[in-house]
Amino acid sequence: MFNDNHMFLSFATNKDRDRYWIGRLVEAKVPIKKNLFNSVPSRALGLVLKVESNNDRLTYLLVVRWTDGTICPCYQHNIYSYNRGE
């Protein structure tokens, strides 16, 4: 089931955060801009490839490969994540 429970998680270390996110299936909540003219449509599925820290240290970018084959980063608040059995 896809949900936004990840919004309420905190991680002790970057390694714990990476372990949670990398390889996780996600679904776009809203259209996510790829560039000036194209976007990932809402409800599109993707797989998290890596996590990048942002300069403000509060948010982070998830680098996702979407079902159309493109790789595009997004913030954790733009997606639902797949949580088995929840």
URJO-V84565 format. One record per pair of residues at least 4 apart in sequence whose C-alpha atoms are under 8 Angstrom apart, sorted by the first residue. I is the first residue (numbers start at 0). J is the second residue. If there is no record, write none. Layout:
BEGIN
I_J, I_J
END
This chain:
BEGIN
0_81, 0_82, 0_83, 0_84, 0_85, 1_25, 1_26, 1_79, 1_80, 1_81, 1_82, 2_79, 2_80, 2_81, 2_82, 3_76, 3_78, 3_79, 3_80, 4_8, 4_80, 5_75, 5_80, 6_75, 6_76, 10_15, 10_16, 11_15, 11_16, 12_16, 13_17, 14_18, 15_19, 16_20, 17_21, 17_49, 17_50, 19_23, 20_47, 20_49, 20_50, 21_46, 21_47, 21_48, 21_49, 21_50, 22_46, 22_47, 22_48, 23_46, 23_47, 23_80, 23_81, 24_44, 24_45, 24_46, 24_47, 24_80, 24_81, 25_44, 25_45, 25_46, 25_47, 25_78, 25_79, 25_80, 25_81, 26_41, 26_42, 26_43, 26_44, 26_45, 26_78, 26_79, 26_80, 26_81, 27_31, 27_39, 27_40, 27_41, 27_42, 27_43, 27_44, 27_77, 27_78, 27_79, 28_41, 28_42, 28_77, 28_78, 28_79, 29_40, 29_41, 29_42, 29_77, 29_78, 30_38, 30_39, 30_40, 30_41, 31_38, 31_39, 31_40, 31_41, 31_73, 31_77, 32_36, 32_37, 32_38, 32_39, 33_37, 33_38, 33_39, 33_71, 34_38, 39_43, 39_65, 43_65, 43_66, 44_65, 44_66, 45_63, 45_64, 45_65, 45_66, 46_63, 46_64, 46_65, 47_61, 47_62, 47_63, 47_64, 48_61, 48_62, 48_63, 48_64, 49_61, 49_62, 49_63, 50_59, 50_60, 50_61, 50_62, 51_59, 51_60, 51_61, 51_62, 52_56, 52_58, 52_59, 52_60, 53_57, 53_58, 53_59, 53_60, 58_74, 58_75, 59_74, 59_75, 60_72, 60_73, 60_74, 60_75, 61_72, 61_73, 61_74, 61_75, 62_70, 62_71, 62_72, 62_73, 63_70, 63_71, 63_72, 63_73, 64_68, 64_69, 64_70, 64_71, 65_69, 65_70, 65_71, 73_77, 73_78, 74_78
END
